[in-house]
Amino acid sequence: MPSAIRPWINGRPARGRRQSGLVTRPWDDRVIAHVELATATDLEHAIAGAAAAFPVLRALPAHRRRTILLAVAEGLRSGRAALGQLIADDAGKPVTLALGEVDRAISTFIIAAEELRHVTGEVLPTDLDPRGEGLTALTCRFPLGPVAAISPFNFPLNLVAHKVAPAIAAGCPVVLKVPPQAPLASFRLAEILAAAGLPPGGFQALHLPIPVAERLATDPALPVLSFTGSPAVGWHLKGLAARKRVILELGGNAAAVVHSDTEQLPAVAARIAWGAFAYAGQVCIKVQRLLVHRPIYRQFTRMVVAATRTLVAGDPRDPATVVGPMIDDGAADRVQGWIREAIGEGAKALVRGRRRGRLLTPTILEGVRGTSKVCCREVFGPVLTIAPYDEWDDALATVNASEFGLQAGVFTRDAARVFDAFRTLAVGGVVANDIPTLRLDHLPYGGVKASGFGREGLRDAMLELTEPRLLLWKP
């Protein structure tokens, strides 16, 4: 068994001995690593190191920060195959999807390097006020300081990259609580960041117990909290972080609406099946609620069922696999219980998933009550609910009848309907003629209502991590 992975503090593994935990493959429970659990003292050292690194990182000229970001992208590219396998083993993500995640992380660092050219400041008019005649006004953006980052297991590399890349570009160190179910990609990224020339203390990675981790939300030395995860935890931490800049990405129960004028229905059905069940639905913008115009409801439902049955479920190391295991037994038990509960309330299973270990194959339910957990809460598993609607307005109202509002997909050839959805839907993003699972990493991303607060996406994240400062100059 290899030696335990230690907390990454100030550019290297921390010294000393700590309690360690096992990291196992979700697929077969095989032990793949030991990771040491960081202590309160470790976190104190990490925060102090990040505070010391802040003046160093913020003083780096833009071309140096750009060089670091591009070197990280190259480090990820050169280790692509190994990283993909690491994510497949650590997070149970099918290896083809894991390699796609590595590719997205590479793009994330490259885009952050390019956004350094654009997130700057502006020259403002002063003579709109008579007192401003002859004055010059300009703004520049300055980094807020070290960032407390908390990231989940389901994208253990690219969601971390979405916190780290814009922070480096902005000049902010990062103290990361690694996802406990899938920590290995974070520590590999730490090595790549160090090799790329990031100053010591610019990135700290710790496997933290929850009572210790709450300091990330309360310590004034960390003026920014960036959290991706469950709504209950996210809003709790926001309540603790009273005087911080807070960015929350909290998931949802994303809907897709398919109108009868939609073209290429078989291809749309296949895309929806993939969006509902890839990676066992452990994606915050997976298709959870499918609403279909009644004139095509039966026809399209059969297409979705048929497409779902073609998805390969099994070992994430198999390149053919689309539906891998749930991350742990508790997650599989919860989803299976929600399915049973919905059926007990009258729902009909058009496809009924089967359980083998942590592998839970896809389930499609119709006739689901709006109050059933599989409909009104975030299922985060391989479950799709499907229902008909009569009028476009009815469909939009059903999408909005949710406490969440992250992304939604609408399928129609009618531009008026697209813009109607864009104006009406209370979500962070509307995707027209594709699934809500689509995210382009450079675009603004985040939710409303219970789905979050603030925006990620490279440019928007850099704006969140900086603040404008005004220079008013009288010659």
MARPA-418268 format. One record per residue (C-alpha): y, x, z. Coordinates in nm, 4 decimals. Layout:
<r <Y, X, Z>>
...
end
This chain:
<r <0.0000, 0.0000, 0.0000>>
<r <0.3428, 0.1440, -0.0930>>
<r <0.5980, 0.2122, 0.1784>>
<r <0.8232, -0.0760, 0.2774>>
<r <1.1450, -0.1381, 0.0843>>
<r <1.4380, -0.0732, 0.3145>>
<r <1.7819, -0.2342, 0.3301>>
<r <2.0106, -0.0824, 0.0664>>
<r <2.3247, 0.0330, 0.2447>>
<r <2.5957, 0.2663, 0.1173>>
<r <2.4139, 0.3719, -0.1975>>
<r <2.0667, 0.4431, -0.0577>>
<r <1.7805, 0.2956, 0.1469>>
<r <1.8770, 0.2776, 0.5130>>
<r <1.6983, 0.5022, 0.7602>>
<r <1.5037, 0.3874, 1.0633>>
<r <1.2093, 0.1597, 1.1200>>
<r <1.2184, -0.2188, 1.1185>>
<r <0.9902, -0.5166, 1.1128>>
<r <0.8644, -0.5731, 0.7598>>
<r <0.7318, -0.8762, 0.5757>>
<r <0.4899, -0.9167, 0.2897>>
<r <0.5972, -1.0053, -0.0619>>
<r <0.3168, -1.1877, -0.2432>>
<r <0.2642, -1.3276, -0.5910>>
<r <0.3118, -1.7062, -0.5836>>
<r <0.0306, -1.7355, -0.8367>>
<r <-0.2516, -1.5804, -0.6322>>
<r <-0.1001, -1.4622, -0.3020>>
<r <-0.1725, -1.0976, -0.3857>>
<r <0.0493, -0.8631, -0.1832>>
<r <0.2846, -0.6704, -0.4114>>
<r <0.5306, -0.5153, -0.1622>>
<r <0.6531, -0.4852, 0.1924>>
<r <1.0233, -0.5440, 0.2555>>
<r <1.1925, -0.4517, 0.5812>>
<r <1.3917, -0.7214, 0.7578>>
<r <1.7480, -0.6042, 0.8170>>
<r <1.8904, -0.6140, 1.1673>>
<r <2.2297, -0.7202, 1.2961>>
<r <2.3176, -0.3507, 1.3165>>
<r <2.2190, -0.3024, 0.9537>>
<r <2.4480, -0.5873, 0.8523>>
<r <2.7314, -0.4415, 1.0588>>
<r <2.6900, -0.1074, 0.8804>>
<r <2.6758, -0.2819, 0.5425>>
<r <2.9951, -0.4770, 0.6078>>
<r <3.1731, -0.1663, 0.7304>>
<r <3.0532, 0.0266, 0.4257>>
<r <3.1761, -0.2460, 0.1919>>
<r <3.5144, -0.2497, 0.3663>>
<r <3.5386, 0.1293, 0.3259>>
<r <3.4366, 0.1040, -0.0409>>
<r <3.6981, -0.1598, -0.1238>>
<r <3.9996, 0.0721, -0.1606>>
<r <3.7837, 0.3095, -0.3652>>
<r <3.6528, 0.0425, -0.6010>>
<r <3.9844, -0.1375, -0.6455>>
<r <4.1504, 0.1958, -0.7302>>
<r <3.9018, 0.2758, -1.0054>>
<r <4.0771, 0.2423, -1.3403>>
<r <3.9498, -0.0346, -1.5635>>
<r <3.7813, 0.2063, -1.8030>>
<r <3.5731, 0.3492, -1.5153>>
<r <3.4645, 0.0046, -1.3985>>
<r <3.3829, -0.0837, -1.7594>>
<r <3.1713, 0.2310, -1.7940>>
<r <2.9769, 0.1401, -1.4795>>
<r <2.9106, -0.2134, -1.6023>>
<r <2.7893, -0.0942, -1.9419>>
<r <2.5700, 0.1697, -1.7777>>
<r <2.4105, -0.1036, -1.5652>>
<r <2.3426, -0.3046, -1.8805>>
<r <2.1771, -0.0006, -2.0357>>
<r <1.9701, 0.0580, -1.7204>>
<r <1.8491, -0.3009, -1.7349>>
<r <1.7722, -0.2672, -2.1048>>
<r <1.5677, 0.0507, -2.0593>>
<r <1.3677, -0.1108, -1.7781>>
<r <1.3374, -0.4506, -1.9452>>
<r <0.9578, -0.4732, -1.9661>>
<r <0.9018, -0.3576, -1.6082>>
<r <1.1728, -0.5889, -1.4758>>
<r <1.0257, -0.8841, -1.6603>>
<r <0.6868, -0.8147, -1.5070>>
<r <0.8456, -0.7688, -1.1637>>
<r <1.0148, -1.1105, -1.1846>>
<r <0.6935, -1.2731, -1.3079>>
<r <0.5016, -1.1323, -1.0116>>
<r <0.7723, -1.1762, -0.7482>>
<r <0.9107, -1.5200, -0.8396>>
<r <0.6132, -1.6675, -1.0292>>
<r <0.8312, -1.7079, -1.3379>>
<r <0.6379, -1.7109, -1.6673>>
<r <0.6781, -1.3647, -1.8144>>
<r <0.8412, -1.4837, -2.1361>>
<r <1.1091, -1.6630, -1.9327>>
<r <1.1377, -1.3609, -1.7023>>
<r <1.2101, -1.1341, -1.9983>>
<r <1.4686, -1.3858, -2.1136>>
<r <1.6304, -1.3613, -1.7711>>
<r <1.6527, -0.9842, -1.8032>>
<r <1.8182, -1.0268, -2.1434>>
<r <2.0709, -1.2656, -1.9912>>
<r <2.1460, -1.0210, -1.7088>>
<r <2.2113, -0.7481, -1.9668>>
<r <2.4576, -0.9794, -2.1422>>
<r <2.6168, -1.0717, -1.8097>>
<r <2.7115, -0.7105, -1.7365>>
<r <2.8290, -0.6510, -2.0935>>
<r <3.0478, -0.9625, -2.0912>>
<r <3.1947, -0.8637, -1.7537>>
<r <3.2894, -0.5277, -1.9051>>
<r <3.4638, -0.7030, -2.1927>>
<r <3.6445, -0.9528, -1.9684>>
<r <3.8223, -0.6596, -1.8051>>
<r <4.0449, -0.6692, -2.1139>>
<r <4.1472, -1.0298, -2.0560>>
<r <4.1732, -1.1078, -1.6826>>
<r <4.5105, -0.9448, -1.6288>>
<r <4.8457, -1.1142, -1.5679>>
<r <5.1467, -1.2451, -1.7531>>
<r <5.5193, -1.2128, -1.8005>>
<r <5.7007, -1.5268, -1.6858>>
<r <6.0411, -1.6695, -1.7790>>
<r <6.3016, -1.6452, -1.5066>>
<r <6.6021, -1.8112, -1.6677>>
<r <6.4619, -2.1637, -1.6297>>
<r <6.6573, -2.1414, -1.3040>>
<r <7.0217, -2.0291, -1.3359>>
<r <6.9663, -1.7919, -1.0445>>
<r <6.7031, -1.6107, -1.2500>>
<r <6.9296, -1.4971, -1.5324>>
<r <6.8848, -1.1257, -1.5947>>
<r <6.5717, -1.0982, -1.3798>>
<r <6.2213, -1.0030, -1.4933>>
<r <5.9094, -1.1680, -1.3512>>
<r <5.5480, -1.0687, -1.4023>>
<r <5.2168, -1.1241, -1.2300>>
<r <4.9057, -0.9112, -1.1957>>
<r <4.5757, -1.0101, -1.0406>>
<r <4.4474, -0.8168, -0.7389>>
<r <4.0981, -0.8255, -0.5860>>
<r <4.0558, -1.0255, -0.2661>>
<r <3.8107, -0.7866, -0.1013>>
<r <3.4403, -0.7521, -0.0259>>
<r <3.2215, -1.0449, -0.1289>>
<r <2.9453, -1.1997, 0.0804>>
<r <2.6832, -1.3114, -0.1710>>
<r <2.3761, -1.5278, -0.1150>>
<r <2.1431, -1.5928, -0.4070>>
<r <1.8192, -1.7940, -0.4536>>
<r <1.4734, -1.7025, -0.5779>>
<r <1.4626, -1.8881, -0.9083>>
<r <1.6800, -1.6433, -1.1057>>
<r <1.6370, -1.3379, -0.8844>>
<r <1.8100, -1.1039, -1.1297>>
<r <2.0627, -1.2990, -1.3363>>
<r <2.2068, -1.5104, -1.0543>>
<r <2.2586, -1.1891, -0.8571>>
<r <2.4164, -1.0386, -1.1693>>
<r <2.6572, -1.3344, -1.1810>>
<r <2.7826, -1.2347, -0.8381>>
<r <2.7793, -0.8579, -0.8825>>
<r <2.9104, -0.8075, -1.2382>>
<r <3.2397, -0.9999, -1.1999>>
<r <3.2889, -0.8463, -0.8552>>
<r <3.2638, -0.4915, -0.9934>>
<r <3.4939, -0.5862, -1.2801>>
<r <3.7472, -0.7251, -1.0315>>
<r <3.7166, -0.4299, -0.7915>>
<r <3.5296, -0.6090, -0.5107>>
<r <3.2264, -0.4639, -0.3253>>
<r <2.9323, -0.6996, -0.2648>>
<r <2.7123, -0.7530, 0.0406>>
<r <2.4078, -0.9459, -0.0824>>
<r <2.1549, -1.1451, 0.1146>>
<r <1.8568, -1.1080, -0.1168>>
<r <1.6400, -1.4147, -0.1890>>
<r <1.3613, -1.3846, 0.0701>>
<r <1.0936, -1.5399, -0.1564>>
<r <1.1714, -1.2996, -0.4443>>
<r <1.3659, -0.9948, -0.3198>>
<r <1.2376, -0.7174, -0.5442>>
<r <1.4724, -0.7541, -0.8431>>
<r <1.7757, -0.7191, -0.6127>>
<r <1.6559, -0.3837, -0.4820>>
<r <1.5763, -0.2608, -0.8323>>
<r <1.9273, -0.3641, -0.9380>>
<r <2.0659, -0.1643, -0.6438>>
<r <1.8995, 0.1486, -0.7804>>
<r <2.0386, 0.0818, -1.1285>>
<r <2.3894, 0.0277, -0.9896>>
<r <2.3753, 0.3571, -0.7997>>
<r <2.2502, 0.5435, -1.1076>>
<r <2.5360, 0.3871, -1.3075>>
<r <2.7921, 0.5490, -1.0791>>
<r <2.8965, 0.2611, -0.8547>>
<r <3.0639, 0.4123, -0.5465>>
<r <2.8520, 0.4010, -0.2276>>
<r <2.9164, 0.0745, -0.0456>>
<r <2.9979, -0.1051, -0.3691>>
<r <2.6684, -0.2949, -0.3453>>
<r <2.4696, -0.3605, -0.0293>>
<r <2.1370, -0.5489, -0.0413>>
<r <1.9664, -0.6762, 0.2715>>
<r <1.6736, -0.9048, 0.3498>>
<r <1.8364, -1.0955, 0.6363>>
<r <1.7031, -1.3508, 0.8861>>
<r <1.9115, -1.6677, 0.8865>>
<r <2.0747, -1.6257, 1.2323>>
<r <2.1942, -1.2775, 1.1349>>
<r <2.2957, -1.3864, 0.7843>>
<r <2.5451, -1.6445, 0.9136>>
<r <2.7810, -1.3554, 0.9840>>
<r <2.8315, -1.3361, 0.6084>>
<r <3.0200, -1.6651, 0.6363>>
<r <3.2203, -1.5818, 0.9472>>
<r <3.3149, -1.2138, 0.9328>>
<r <3.6814, -1.1744, 0.8263>>
<r <3.5991, -0.8393, 0.6651>>
<r <3.4306, -1.0417, 0.3894>>
<r <3.7105, -1.2629, 0.2521>>
<r <3.4940, -1.4207, -0.0200>>
<r <3.1677, -1.6141, 0.0153>>
<r <2.9675, -1.6794, -0.3024>>
<r <2.6601, -1.8937, -0.2405>>
<r <2.3970, -2.0361, -0.4719>>
<r <2.1296, -2.2535, -0.3153>>
<r <2.0684, -2.5841, -0.1439>>
<r <2.3524, -2.8301, -0.0717>>
<r <2.2696, -2.8541, 0.2989>>
<r <2.2971, -2.4790, 0.3518>>
<r <2.5933, -2.4338, 0.1184>>
<r <2.8140, -2.6959, 0.2782>>
<r <2.7149, -2.5745, 0.6250>>
<r <2.8261, -2.2215, 0.5375>>
<r <3.1500, -2.3497, 0.3862>>
<r <3.2231, -2.5163, 0.7176>>
<r <3.1797, -2.1806, 0.8900>>
<r <3.3910, -1.9933, 0.6347>>
<r <3.7178, -2.1607, 0.7286>>
<r <3.9586, -1.8934, 0.6003>>
<r <3.7565, -1.7536, 0.3104>>
<r <3.7579, -1.8105, -0.0627>>
<r <3.4315, -2.0007, -0.1124>>
<r <3.2295, -2.0498, -0.4310>>
<r <2.9305, -2.2833, -0.4062>>
<r <2.6707, -2.3600, -0.6747>>
<r <2.4384, -2.6158, -0.5227>>
<r <2.2203, -2.7752, -0.7878>>
<r <2.1683, -3.1392, -0.8744>>
<r <1.9504, -3.3968, -1.0481>>
<r <2.0639, -3.3468, -1.4067>>
<r <2.0363, -3.6305, -1.6549>>
<r <1.9823, -3.6389, -2.0307>>
<r <2.0878, -3.9447, -2.2314>>
<r <1.9270, -4.0083, -2.5710>>
<r <2.0929, -4.2697, -2.7936>>
<r <1.9167, -4.4436, -3.0810>>
<r <2.1263, -4.2661, -3.3454>>
<r <1.9883, -3.9270, -3.2417>>
<r <1.8345, -3.7277, -3.5251>>
<r <1.5091, -3.5272, -3.5210>>
<r <1.3599, -3.7144, -3.2276>>
<r <1.0360, -3.5097, -3.2115>>
<r <1.2346, -3.1871, -3.1751>>
<r <1.4590, -3.3474, -2.9124>>
<r <1.1533, -3.4692, -2.7207>>
<r <1.0033, -3.1203, -2.7235>>
<r <1.3308, -2.9717, -2.6025>>
<r <1.3539, -3.2242, -2.3191>>
<r <0.9941, -3.1586, -2.2125>>
<r <1.0701, -2.7874, -2.1993>>
<r <1.3913, -2.8491, -2.0039>>
<r <1.2079, -3.0659, -1.7532>>
<r <0.9039, -2.8468, -1.6894>>
<r <0.9677, -2.4813, -1.7800>>
<r <0.9222, -2.2628, -1.4720>>
<r <0.7773, -2.5683, -1.2986>>
<r <1.1218, -2.7307, -1.2998>>
<r <1.2567, -2.4801, -1.0461>>
<r <1.5948, -2.4736, -1.2172>>
<r <1.9037, -2.6472, -1.0794>>
<r <1.9982, -2.7868, -1.4225>>
<r <1.6474, -2.8877, -1.5273>>
<r <1.6139, -3.2299, -1.6894>>
<r <1.5251, -3.4587, -1.3992>>
<r <1.6482, -3.8004, -1.5175>>
<r <1.5944, -3.9090, -1.8777>>
<r <1.7760, -4.2196, -2.0013>>
<r <1.6732, -4.3555, -2.3428>>
<r <1.8383, -4.6270, -2.5519>>
<r <1.6077, -4.9284, -2.5420>>
<r <1.5571, -4.9622, -2.9227>>
<r <1.3774, -4.6244, -2.9277>>
<r <1.2500, -4.6188, -2.5699>>
<r <0.8762, -4.6639, -2.6319>>
<r <0.8707, -4.4437, -2.9398>>
<r <1.0633, -4.1621, -2.7751>>
<r <0.8731, -4.1863, -2.4482>>
<r <0.5465, -4.1315, -2.6375>>
<r <0.7006, -3.8253, -2.8023>>
<r <0.8064, -3.6770, -2.4672>>
<r <0.4614, -3.7405, -2.3208>>
<r <0.2967, -3.5762, -2.6219>>
<r <0.5308, -3.2759, -2.6041>>
<r <0.4667, -3.2388, -2.2319>>
<r <0.0918, -3.2254, -2.2847>>
<r <0.1339, -2.9223, -2.5130>>
<r <0.3011, -2.7099, -2.2434>>
<r <0.0728, -2.4396, -2.1081>>
<r <0.0473, -2.4294, -1.7290>>
<r <-0.1054, -2.1330, -1.5502>>
<r <-0.0749, -1.7629, -1.4737>>
<r <0.2846, -1.6443, -1.5194>>
<r <0.1574, -1.3156, -1.6621>>
<r <0.0205, -1.5009, -1.9656>>
<r <0.2875, -1.5013, -2.2403>>
<r <0.1757, -1.8524, -2.3411>>
<r <0.2531, -1.9985, -1.9975>>
<r <0.5563, -2.2268, -1.9654>>
<r <0.4740, -2.4016, -1.6356>>
<r <0.3982, -2.1494, -1.3635>>
<r <0.3353, -2.1995, -0.9917>>
<r <0.5737, -2.3407, -0.7362>>
<r <0.7314, -2.0681, -0.5273>>
<r <0.5288, -2.1505, -0.2140>>
<r <0.2974, -2.4059, -0.0569>>
<r <0.5800, -2.5906, 0.1153>>
<r <0.7609, -2.6512, -0.2124>>
<r <0.4419, -2.7761, -0.3807>>
<r <0.3632, -3.0026, -0.0849>>
<r <0.7139, -3.1515, -0.0880>>
<r <0.7148, -3.2322, -0.4582>>
<r <0.3644, -3.3757, -0.4432>>
<r <0.4719, -3.5947, -0.1515>>
<r <0.7769, -3.7214, -0.3381>>
<r <0.5570, -3.8160, -0.6362>>
<r <0.3174, -4.0099, -0.4126>>
<r <0.6116, -4.1833, -0.2449>>
<r <0.7620, -4.2920, -0.5793>>
<r <0.4285, -4.4302, -0.6989>>
<r <0.3900, -4.6098, -0.3691>>
<r <0.7289, -4.7722, -0.4343>>
<r <0.6117, -4.9044, -0.7706>>
<r <0.6682, -4.6217, -1.0191>>
<r <0.4150, -4.5731, -1.2986>>
<r <0.2843, -4.2266, -1.3864>>
<r <0.2827, -4.1767, -1.7629>>
<r <0.1644, -3.8224, -1.6951>>
<r <0.0232, -3.7424, -1.3513>>
<r <0.0372, -3.3818, -1.2416>>
<r <-0.2589, -3.2110, -1.0828>>
<r <-0.2515, -2.9550, -0.8036>>
<r <-0.4368, -2.6257, -0.8019>>
<r <-0.3131, -2.3934, -0.5327>>
<r <0.0611, -2.3685, -0.5923>>
<r <0.0300, -2.4799, -0.9529>>
<r <0.1528, -2.8353, -0.9965>>
<r <0.1303, -2.9582, -1.3546>>
<r <0.3960, -3.1920, -1.5032>>
<r <0.4474, -3.5507, -1.3905>>
<r <0.6423, -3.8151, -1.5856>>
<r <0.7337, -4.1342, -1.4028>>
<r <0.8862, -4.4609, -1.5262>>
<r <0.9936, -4.7642, -1.3294>>
<r <1.1341, -4.5395, -1.0581>>
<r <1.3716, -4.6886, -0.8045>>
<r <1.7165, -4.5362, -0.7978>>
<r <1.6686, -4.4682, -0.4283>>
<r <1.3419, -4.2755, -0.4728>>
<r <1.3703, -3.9086, -0.3830>>
<r <1.2431, -3.7988, -0.7251>>
<r <1.5455, -3.9728, -0.8758>>
<r <1.8347, -3.9518, -0.6311>>
<r <1.7691, -3.6078, -0.4799>>
<r <1.7114, -3.2683, -0.6370>>
<r <1.3380, -3.2519, -0.7032>>
<r <1.3353, -2.8825, -0.8046>>
<r <0.9859, -2.9225, -0.9399>>
<r <0.7845, -3.0390, -1.2432>>
<r <0.8837, -3.4074, -1.2328>>
<r <1.0702, -3.6155, -1.4918>>
<r <1.1811, -3.9754, -1.4466>>
<r <1.2421, -4.1849, -1.7558>>
<r <1.4188, -4.5197, -1.7919>>
<r <1.5701, -4.7360, -2.0687>>
<r <1.9327, -4.8434, -2.1024>>
<r <2.0959, -5.1123, -2.3157>>
<r <2.4569, -5.0003, -2.3556>>
<r <2.6135, -4.6534, -2.3676>>
<r <2.8423, -4.7413, -2.0778>>
<r <2.5370, -4.8387, -1.8723>>
<r <2.3829, -4.4972, -1.9310>>
<r <2.6985, -4.3133, -1.8281>>
<r <2.7290, -4.5276, -1.5170>>
<r <2.3687, -4.4432, -1.4243>>
<r <2.4347, -4.0713, -1.4693>>
<r <2.7355, -4.1008, -1.2398>>
<r <2.5433, -4.3003, -0.9779>>
<r <2.4433, -3.9778, -0.8097>>
<r <2.5809, -3.7690, -0.5271>>
<r <2.5423, -3.4686, -0.7581>>
<r <2.7413, -3.3604, -1.0609>>
<r <2.6387, -3.0273, -1.2098>>
<r <2.5586, -3.0747, -1.5806>>
<r <2.4469, -3.3566, -1.8101>>
<r <2.3151, -3.3696, -2.1651>>
<r <2.3942, -3.6424, -2.4175>>
<r <2.2263, -3.6876, -2.7563>>
<r <2.4140, -3.8868, -3.0204>>
<r <2.5613, -3.8389, -3.3684>>
<r <2.8735, -4.0347, -3.2720>>
<r <3.1646, -3.8074, -3.1800>>
<r <3.3387, -4.0955, -3.0032>>
<r <3.0406, -4.1297, -2.7696>>
<r <3.0404, -3.7549, -2.7044>>
<r <3.4055, -3.7584, -2.6010>>
<r <3.3499, -4.0758, -2.4014>>
<r <3.0805, -3.8916, -2.2057>>
<r <3.3064, -3.5887, -2.1672>>
<r <3.5850, -3.8039, -2.0212>>
<r <3.3619, -4.0264, -1.8089>>
<r <3.0855, -3.8164, -1.6596>>
<r <3.1636, -3.6683, -1.3182>>
<r <2.9910, -3.3352, -1.3796>>
<r <3.0927, -2.9741, -1.4198>>
<r <2.9663, -2.9574, -1.7775>>
<r <2.8586, -3.1936, -2.0563>>
<r <2.6180, -3.0597, -2.3197>>
<r <2.6199, -3.2589, -2.6427>>
<r <2.2970, -3.2704, -2.8447>>
<r <2.1109, -3.0338, -2.6172>>
<r <1.9636, -3.0421, -2.2691>>
<r <2.1704, -2.9929, -1.9521>>
<r <1.9543, -2.6864, -1.8840>>
<r <2.1582, -2.4909, -2.1387>>
<r <2.3937, -2.2388, -1.9803>>
<r <2.5901, -1.9726, -2.1662>>
<r <2.6700, -1.6986, -1.9189>>
<r <3.0311, -1.6342, -2.0226>>
<r <3.1397, -1.9988, -1.9912>>
<r <3.2663, -2.1729, -1.6750>>
<r <2.9777, -2.3065, -1.4693>>
<r <2.9712, -2.5122, -1.1530>>
<r <2.9583, -2.8630, -1.0185>>
<r <3.1490, -3.1444, -0.8558>>
<r <3.0619, -3.3806, -0.5721>>
<r <2.7615, -3.2426, -0.3805>>
<r <2.6831, -2.9943, -0.6583>>
<r <2.9358, -2.7347, -0.5623>>
<r <3.2813, -2.5920, -0.5317>>
<r <3.4553, -2.3380, -0.7563>>
<r <3.3278, -2.1882, -1.0810>>
<r <3.1069, -1.9045, -1.1953>>
<r <3.0857, -1.7606, -1.5467>>
<r <3.2304, -1.4135, -1.5896>>
<r <3.5974, -1.4844, -1.6556>>
<r <3.6128, -1.7759, -1.4132>>
<r <3.4325, -1.5793, -1.1428>>
<r <3.6789, -1.2913, -1.1830>>
<r <3.9628, -1.5388, -1.1366>>
<r <3.7932, -1.6696, -0.8205>>
<r <3.7602, -1.3125, -0.6845>>
<r <4.1225, -1.2185, -0.7457>>
<r <4.4640, -1.3617, -0.6715>>
<r <4.7938, -1.3314, -0.8587>>
<r <5.0787, -1.1301, -0.7137>>
<r <5.4348, -1.1814, -0.8365>>
<r <5.6838, -0.9045, -0.9100>>
<r <6.0400, -1.0358, -0.9364>>
<r <6.2600, -0.7522, -1.0594>>
<r <6.6363, -0.7373, -1.0492>>
<r <6.7537, -0.4363, -1.2539>>
end
